[in-house]
Amino acid sequence: MTSPLDLLARGEISVKGRMPASSNATLLVEVSLAGVSTLAIYKPQRGERALWDFRPGLFVREIAAYRLSEALGWDLVPLTVPRAGPYGDGSLQLFVHADFGQHYFTLREDPGHERRLRQLCLFDVVANNADRKGGHCLLGPDGVIRAVDNGLCFHAEPKLRTVIWDFAGQAIARALLDDLARLLDTGLPDDLAALLDEDEREALIVRARTLLRRRRFPADPSGTRYPWPLV
């Protein structure tokens, strides 16, 4: 049986088109292998706009975000792998067949999503996500929220910009703290550590240790740490 990992890692890639409103090249592709196919999102480095504060290769951070999510056991980021595609090296992420009428600001109105959104909030603090827009929170057909567009993560300097400030100052659930503690106890997995510079790895560990010590979600007294646009 062909698994999603087999498909993304070895399948033939056919570009279907560009995703709307994407600042970098974000391509919808079909990936086929052994008679099985799936949709995926392909982000080639060649399609990235140069940024002053992030080095080229944002696709690597997309992969790192997936590996951090897996290391924590949170299944927040869809399966994401490195691939050489039609436009060169990039990331390939399993497409989420989401309800695209939903986003963070609608999802937070349903109490049933609160636990997942708290988990995502904590993930973004650990990953130092500099661009968590509301539209990056996707509700899949399984009813589970997943986080996409994670390319602006893991900077060594404080860069947190997010729409998720609803939990500011509130206590972090013990189960989430336990997951963070386990990550620190075991150390960053090799496949994650290899994608980050030494100062980025050290900063990630410091952020996790700070959260474990304070046991509360951070707040933004300035009110300025929001991305734009919000959705």
N, C-alpha and C positions, 0 to 999 in steps of 0.2 A: 504494500500500500504506500502511495506517495504522500509523504507528510508535508505540512506547510513549510518546514525548514528545508526539505529536499527541493521543493518548488522554488523557493526564493534563492537558495544557494546554487542550484544547477539548472533551473528552467530557462527556456528561451524567452527573451524579453521582446515584447512588441509594444511600441509606444502608441497610446490611444489619443493623447492630447495633454494640454497643460491645464493644471488646476487653476481656477479663477482666483484673482486677487492675491496671488503669491508674488512676493518681492523677489525671491530667488526662483530658479527653475525648479518647479515641483511638478513632475510628470506622472500622469495616470498611465500605467502600463498593464498589459496582460502577460502573465508568466505561465508557460506551458511546459509540461514534462510528462512523458509516458501516458499521453491521453488525458491528463488532468490539467486544469488551468485555474488560475485565480487572479484577482486584481491586486495591484500593489502600487505603492508610491515610490517613485525613483527620484532621488535628489543627487544629481551629478555635481561634482566640484566645479566643473566648467561653467555651470550656471549660477554660481554664487557671486553676489555683489561683494566687493571688498569692503571690510569694516576696519575702522581705526583701532578698535579695542579687542577684536578677536582675530586670531591668525586664520589664514585660509584653511579650508577643510572642515567646514561646519558639519558636513555629513558624518564625520567621525564622532562628533558630540551626539548626534542622533543615535548612533550605535551605542555609545557609552551610556546614554540615558536608559536605553532598553536593558543594558547589562546591570545597571544599578537597580532598576526596578526588579529584575530577576534575583539579584543578590539579596534584596530585602524581602523577597517572597510576595511582592504586592501585585504583580501582573497588571501594572498600570499602563505600560507602554506596549503597543503592538509589536509583535515579532519584527525585529530589524536586523539586517545583516549587511556586511560589506559586499558590494558587487561591482564588477566592471561591466557596465552596460553600453548601450549604443553611443553615449556621449562621454564615455570614460568612467573612471572610478567614482563611486558614490555609495549611497545607502539605498537599500530596498526594504520597504516596510509594508507589512501585510495591510491591505486596505480595510478600513472599518466601514461596513455598510450601515452608516449611522442615520439617525433621524436628524437631518441637517437643519430642521426648524428649531432644534434644541441647542442650547449653549449654557455656559455657566450660570448666567443670570436667570434662566428658566429652570435649570436643574436644581438650583439651590432652593427653589420654592417647594420641592418635594422632600419631606423629612426622610423618606426612604433612601435618599442619596447622601445624607449628611455624613455618614461614616466614611464613605468613599471619598467625598470631597475633603474631609479632614486629612485623609491619607494622602491625597494629591497635594494639598497645601504643604504638608510636612515634606513630601518628596521634593517639591520645588525649593523649599528652604535648604535642604541638604544639597541639592544639585545646583543651587544658586542660579535659578532660572531667571534670565533677564527679559523674558518676553512671554509670560503666560497670559494670553488673551482668552476671553470667554469662549471664542469659537474653537479653541484648541481642546476643549472638553467635549468628547463625543460619546453619545449614548448609543451603544451597539444594539443589534437585534436581540442579544441575550440579556438586555436590561442592565448591562454593566458599563460604567463610564471608563473610558480610556483617554490617555493624554497623548496628543500628537504635536508636531512642530516643536521639537526639543533641541534645536540646533544652537540656541544661545544659552548654553548651560556650562557649568564647571569652570568659570573664570576664577582665577585666584583672588581677585579683588571683589569686594561686595558689589553685586550687580542686581540684586533681587528686584524685579519689577513684575507685578502680578495683579490680577483682579481679585484674588482670593484673600481678602483681609477680614472676612466675617468672623474668624476664630481668634483674632488678635488678642493676646493676653490670657486666653483660656488654657486650661490644663490639657496636656497631651495625653491621650489614652495610654494606659499601661502597656497594652499589647503592642502599640506602635513604638514605644520606648524600648521594649524588649527586643524588637526587631533591629532597632538602631544599635543597641548594646551588642547583639549577636554579630552584626556587621563589623563593629570595632574589635570584638574579641577574635574573630576569625581573620580579620584583615580584608582589604579590598581584593576581590578575585583577580587573578593574574590577567584575565582577558579584559577586565575593566581598567586595571592599573596601567596596562600597556597603551591605552588610548589617551592617557592624560600625562601632562608634564609633571615633574616632581612637585613644583609649587602648587599645582592644581590638586594633586593628590593630598598634599598636606593640608590645604585649605578645606577640602571636603571633610577630612577627619576632624579638623578643628570645629567646623560647623556642627557635625554630629555630636561631638563631645559637649559643645555649648548647649545644644538642645537637651541632652541628657542631664546636664547640670541644672538648667533652669526649669525644665519640665513644662514649659508653656510655649505656646506659639508666639513668635515675635510680633511686635506692633510697629507701626510706621507713624510716629508722631507728626512727621512733616506732611503727610498726606500726598506726597509726590511720587511714591514708588508704584505708579500705575503705568502699564504700557499704553501705547496709542497706535491704532484705535483700540477701544476696549474689547470689541468682538472681532 
